[in-house]
Amino acid sequence: MGTLVKGVGPVLMVLVFLTAISAAGPAILAAAAGEPSSQGVRVRVLLSPGRPEQSFEVSAQTELDRLREILTASSPVSRSHGTTVIPSNQSYRGVVVENRRQIKGIPAWLAVFRGEIETRDKQPRFFSDTDNSLEKFLIELGMQKGVLDRKIFDRIKENNR
């Protein structure tokens, strides 16, 4: 009987561990995969192919509201050139927003470069942001959050002339 109890201890510990992991759910799986636990949208600033992209999260309600406001103010356009707004041969290639949490009023995926916005939910759609508010807003947020430094900011400004 004593041998049986000794063998149950490790098995019981494994069962408790597995139960705890399954109860913690997607947050643990995301962390294990190297993904941040997200309450908002993920923003990626695309730099030249040799440089790592910079990313941060937009999760404050005021930031999400401003993002929605800018998107609502943009005008739909038809696009006759290219299949994406992201250029392939620039040192700065724009900003991508990923809405994996399906926050209302924000597309599942969008890219912005020089006042052109591309969204993808079911199919690609294109919009014009004449004063480039969206890109400026996202770049400024990246600066405020300490993700983008002055050197990167200056490079982006140079490319947006």
N, C-alpha and C positions, 0 to 999 in steps of 0.2 A: 504494500500500500504506500509506503514511504517513497519508493521509486516512482510510482505513478504521479504523486504530488510534485516531485522534483521536475518531472517532464512537463507538467502542466504549466509551471511558472513561465518558461520562455514562450510557450505557445500563447498563453494568455497575454503576455506583453506584446507580442506581434499583433494579435487581434485588436488590442486597445490602440496600438499605433496606427494600424490600417483604418480603424473606425475614425480616429481623430483626423487623419488625412482626408478621408472622404467627406467628413463633415465640414472641413475648411473649404472644400470645393475649389472653384476656378482660381481664386486668388493665389493659392499655393502652387497650382499648376502653372499659372502665368509667371510667378516668381521663379519657379524652377526652370522655366524656358527662357529666363532672362528678360521677360517683359515686365514693365512697371505695372503695379496695380492701378488701374485708371478709373477715375470718377468723371472724367471729362473727355476731351478729344486730344489726340496726339498730333503735334505739329512737327514736321521735319523740314529743316532748311537744307535745300539741295545745293551743295558746293561742287567744285570741279571733281571729276572722277577720282583723282588721286587723294582727295581730302575726305575725311569722315564727315558724314552729315551730322548736323547738330539737331537735337530734338528736345522738346519740352511738352508739358501738358497744359492745356487750357481747361481749368475746372471751376474757377470762381464764377458764380452766377452772373455778375456784372460783365465779365469777359465773354461768357457764352451769349449773353443778351446782345452785346455789341457785335459779335460775330454774326448773329442772326440778322441784326439790323442792317449791316453792310450787305449781306447776301440778298436781303429783300429789296434793297435799293438798287441793286445791279440790274442791268437791262439784258434780256435775252438777245442773242445775235446768232446768225448762221455763220458757219465757218467754212470757207472754201479752200483754205490752205492748211495742210498738215492735219494730223490726227490727234495732236495734243498741244497744249500751250507750253509744255516743258521743252526748252531747247536742248539740243544734245551737245552743242559745241561752245558753251559759255563757262566762265569760271564760277558764275553764280547761275543756277538754273531754276530758281523759284522756290515756292513753298508748297508743301503738301499737307493737307489736314485729313486725318483718318478718324472717323466717328464709329468706332467699334461698339460703343455702348448704345448706339442708335438713339442719340439724344434728339428729341423732336426739333424740327426746323433747321437741322443741319444735315447736309447730304452725307451719305456713307463715306464718300471720298471726294476731295476736291483739290485742285492745283491752281495756283495763281502765279502769273509772271507778267510784269509790266502792264497791269490793268486788264489782263485777259484772265477770266476765270473759267475753269473746266470742272464740271461736276459729273459724278458717275453714281447713279443709283441703279436703275435698270439699264439705262443707256447713257452715253456721253451727251452732255448739253453744254453750251458755251454762253458766257455772259460777258458784258463789258462793265468794267468798274472805272469810269472815266477819270476819276481823280486818284486812282490806285489806293483807295482807303484800306482795302482788305490786306494787301501786301504790307503797307506801312504799319498797320495795326499789329499784324503778327510779328513783324521784325522788331518793332518797339517792345512788344511783350517779351520776345526772346532776350532783348537787351536788359529789360527790367528783371527778368528771372536769372540773369547772370549766365545764360547759355551762349549768347553771342557776345563776342568782345568787340572792341572798337575797330580793330583791323578788319574783321569780317564785315562789320557794319559799313565801313568805308568802301570795301570792295562791292558790296551790294548797291550802295548809292552810285558808285561809278558805273556799274552795269545798267542801272535804271535811267540813265540820261538819254 
